[in-house]
Amino acid sequence: MKIDKIEICNIASIEGEQVIDFTAEPLKSAGLFAITGNTGTGKSTILDAICLALYNEAPRLGNKEVQAKSQETDIPNIYNTCNLLRRGCTNGYSKVTFSLSDDTQYVASWSVGLNRNNKYRPVQRELAQTKPRRTTLADKNKEVQALLNKILKLDYSQFTRTVILAQNSFTNFLAAKRGEKSQLLEKITGTEIYAEISRRIFMRAKDAEKIYEGKCQYIDGISK
């Protein structure tokens, strides 16, 4: 996965429409770059915006377990992604355009707004393919997420442990269990196919061993 463009509007500390285009100069020729700025200028908001478009979640909002627990009580759900709409704004959005190694390109969109009663409208999401041809793939939250997980081959937890490490989140990867690290690294490097080959070889060896033992028992029965 390669991020081509990030479009952000009225999310957290970022006001108005802002575009980060990695296909245009000077970022196009930059092999390595850094996001710098004073506290509150929107550095972390860029990472939040990426996660909103791809997963309808954001690092600063905590985890799903806390979110689910808050939904079971009368306590306001501060972990709702709608709360990332900039204060004083009536609508906001995040769009991420990304490409894959097979030359396909997609745009994942997330948007939120307020109704006439100043209450949050449901989050709107859409996934469209722009290359090789433009087509809308899904516009319902569950359908969008299912397709994105399949395309990216990473769920939110894996994405935020590997691709995006938000502030103070590098420990999430370091603290992962050995098996989890192996799974994550396989997905990142695309080597999970070798784990599957190894599993199939093992299963075939077990099946061959059973057949061999059965033949041996048959021969022993004849000789007796």
C-alpha positions as CSV (number, residue, x, y, z in Angstrom):
1,M,0.0,0.0,0.0
2,K,1.2,3.5,-0.9
3,I,-0.7,6.6,0.2
4,D,-1.0,9.0,-2.8
5,K,-3.1,11.8,-1.3
6,I,-4.7,12.8,2.0
7,E,-7.6,15.3,2.1
8,I,-8.7,16.7,5.4
9,C,-11.5,19.2,6.3
10,N,-12.4,20.4,9.8
11,I,-10.9,17.5,11.7
12,A,-9.6,18.2,15.2
13,S,-7.0,20.9,15.0
14,I,-7.1,21.2,11.2
15,E,-9.4,23.9,9.9
16,G,-10.8,24.1,6.4
17,E,-9.9,22.0,3.4
18,Q,-6.3,20.9,3.4
19,V,-4.6,18.5,0.9
20,I,-1.3,16.6,1.2
21,D,-0.5,15.3,-2.3
22,F,2.4,12.8,-2.4
23,T,2.2,12.6,-6.2
24,A,3.1,16.3,-6.6
25,E,6.4,18.1,-5.8
26,P,8.2,18.5,-3.5
27,L,6.8,15.3,-1.8
28,K,6.9,13.3,-5.1
29,S,10.7,13.3,-5.1
30,A,11.2,13.0,-1.4
31,G,12.3,9.5,-0.3
32,L,12.0,10.5,3.3
33,F,10.4,13.4,5.1
34,A,9.2,14.5,8.5
35,I,6.1,16.1,9.8
36,T,7.1,18.9,12.2
37,G,5.3,21.7,14.1
38,N,4.3,23.1,17.4
39,T,1.9,21.3,19.7
40,G,-1.7,21.6,18.5
41,T,-0.8,22.3,14.9
42,G,-2.2,19.1,13.5
43,K,0.6,16.5,13.3
44,S,-1.3,13.8,15.0
45,T,-4.5,14.9,13.3
46,I,-3.0,13.8,10.0
47,L,-2.6,10.3,11.4
48,D,-6.1,10.4,12.8
49,A,-7.5,11.4,9.4
50,I,-5.8,8.4,7.7
51,C,-7.3,6.0,10.2
52,L,-10.7,7.6,10.0
53,A,-10.9,7.2,6.3
54,L,-9.6,3.6,6.4
55,Y,-11.1,2.3,9.6
56,N,-13.5,4.8,11.2
57,E,-11.3,4.8,14.2
58,A,-8.5,7.0,15.4
59,P,-5.5,6.5,17.8
60,R,-6.4,9.4,20.1
61,L,-9.8,8.0,20.8
62,G,-8.6,4.9,22.6
63,N,-9.5,1.3,22.0
64,K,-12.7,-0.6,21.0
65,E,-13.0,-2.2,24.5
66,V,-13.3,1.2,26.2
67,Q,-15.7,2.4,23.5
68,A,-17.9,-0.6,23.8
69,K,-18.0,-0.3,27.6
70,S,-19.0,3.4,27.3
71,Q,-21.9,2.4,25.0
72,E,-23.3,0.1,27.6
73,T,-23.7,2.9,30.2
74,D,-25.3,6.3,30.3
75,I,-21.9,8.0,30.0
76,P,-21.5,10.0,26.8
77,N,-19.4,8.1,24.3
78,I,-16.3,10.3,24.0
79,Y,-14.8,7.6,21.8
80,N,-17.2,8.2,19.0
81,T,-15.3,9.3,15.9
82,C,-17.9,12.1,15.3
83,N,-16.2,13.9,18.2
84,L,-13.2,14.6,16.0
85,L,-15.2,17.1,14.0
86,R,-13.6,20.5,14.7
87,R,-15.5,22.6,17.3
88,G,-17.7,25.2,15.8
89,C,-17.9,23.4,12.4
90,T,-21.0,21.8,11.0
91,N,-19.3,19.3,8.7
92,G,-15.9,17.6,8.1
93,Y,-14.3,14.8,6.2
94,S,-11.2,12.8,5.5
95,K,-10.2,11.1,2.2
96,V,-7.3,8.9,1.6
97,T,-6.2,7.9,-1.9
98,F,-3.9,4.9,-2.0
99,S,-2.3,2.6,-4.6
100,L,-1.3,-1.1,-4.5
101,S,1.5,-2.9,-6.2
102,D,-0.9,-4.2,-8.9
103,D,-1.4,-0.6,-10.2
104,T,-4.9,-0.4,-8.8
105,Q,-5.9,2.8,-6.9
106,Y,-8.6,3.4,-4.4
107,V,-10.2,6.3,-2.5
108,A,-11.6,5.8,1.1
109,S,-13.8,8.5,2.4
110,W,-15.1,9.4,5.9
111,S,-17.4,12.3,6.6
112,V,-19.5,13.6,9.5
113,G,-21.9,16.6,10.0
114,L,-24.5,18.1,12.3
115,N,-28.2,18.2,11.7
116,R,-30.6,21.0,12.4
117,N,-30.7,20.1,16.0
118,N,-27.0,20.4,16.3
119,K,-26.7,16.6,16.8
120,Y,-24.3,14.4,14.9
121,R,-25.6,12.7,11.8
122,P,-24.4,9.1,11.3
123,V,-20.9,8.8,9.9
124,Q,-20.9,8.4,6.1
125,R,-18.3,6.2,4.4
126,E,-17.5,5.3,0.8
127,L,-14.9,3.2,-1.0
128,A,-14.2,3.8,-4.7
129,Q,-11.7,2.4,-7.1
130,T,-10.2,5.0,-9.4
131,K,-7.8,2.9,-11.4
132,P,-7.9,1.2,-13.8
133,R,-11.4,2.6,-13.9
134,R,-13.6,4.7,-11.6
135,T,-16.3,2.7,-9.8
136,T,-17.9,2.9,-6.4
137,L,-17.4,-0.4,-4.5
138,A,-19.3,0.3,-1.3
139,D,-21.1,3.1,0.6
140,K,-22.2,1.3,3.8
141,N,-19.9,1.2,6.8
142,K,-19.7,-2.6,7.3
143,E,-19.3,-3.2,3.6
144,V,-16.6,-0.5,3.2
145,Q,-14.7,-1.9,6.2
146,A,-14.9,-5.5,5.0
147,L,-13.5,-4.6,1.6
148,L,-10.8,-2.3,3.0
149,N,-9.6,-5.1,5.4
150,K,-9.5,-7.5,2.5
151,I,-7.6,-5.0,0.2
152,L,-5.2,-3.8,2.9
153,K,-4.8,-7.2,4.5
154,L,-4.5,-5.5,7.8
155,D,-7.2,-4.7,10.4
156,Y,-7.1,-1.5,12.5
157,S,-5.1,-3.1,15.4
158,Q,-2.4,-4.4,12.9
159,F,-2.4,-1.1,10.9
160,T,-1.7,1.0,14.0
161,R,1.0,-1.4,15.2
162,T,2.9,-1.4,11.9
163,V,2.0,1.1,9.2
164,I,1.1,4.0,11.6
165,L,2.6,4.3,15.0
166,A,0.9,7.2,16.7
167,Q,2.5,9.1,19.5
168,N,3.6,6.7,22.3
169,S,2.3,3.7,20.4
170,F,5.5,2.1,19.3
171,T,5.3,0.0,22.5
172,N,2.2,-1.6,21.1
173,F,4.3,-3.5,18.6
174,L,7.2,-4.1,21.0
175,A,4.7,-5.5,23.6
176,A,3.0,-7.8,21.1
177,K,3.3,-11.5,21.7
178,R,5.8,-13.4,19.5
179,G,3.1,-15.0,17.5
180,E,1.4,-11.7,16.9
181,K,4.7,-10.1,15.8
182,S,5.3,-13.0,13.3
183,Q,1.8,-12.6,11.9
184,L,2.2,-8.8,11.5
185,L,5.6,-9.1,9.9
186,E,4.3,-11.7,7.5
187,K,1.5,-9.4,6.3
188,I,3.8,-6.4,6.0
189,T,6.4,-8.3,3.9
190,G,3.9,-10.4,2.0
191,T,5.6,-13.6,3.2
192,E,2.4,-15.2,4.7
193,I,2.3,-17.4,1.6
194,Y,5.4,-19.3,3.0
195,A,3.6,-19.9,6.3
196,E,0.7,-21.4,4.3
197,I,3.1,-23.5,2.2
198,S,4.7,-24.8,5.4
199,R,1.3,-25.6,6.9
200,R,0.2,-27.5,3.8
201,I,3.5,-29.5,3.7
202,F,3.1,-30.4,7.3
203,M,-0.5,-31.6,6.7
204,R,0.5,-33.6,3.7
205,A,3.4,-35.2,5.7
206,K,0.9,-36.2,8.4
207,D,-1.5,-37.7,5.9
208,A,1.4,-39.6,4.2
209,E,2.5,-40.9,7.6
210,K,-0.9,-42.2,8.3
211,I,-1.0,-44.0,5.0
212,Y,2.4,-45.4,5.6
213,E,1.5,-46.7,9.0
214,G,-1.7,-48.3,7.5
215,K,0.3,-50.1,4.8
216,C,2.8,-51.3,7.4
217,Q,0.0,-52.7,9.6
218,Y,-1.5,-54.4,6.5
219,I,1.8,-56.0,5.6
220,D,2.3,-57.2,9.2
221,G,-1.2,-58.7,9.1
222,I,-0.4,-60.7,5.9
223,S,2.9,-61.9,7.2
224,K,1.3,-63.3,10.3
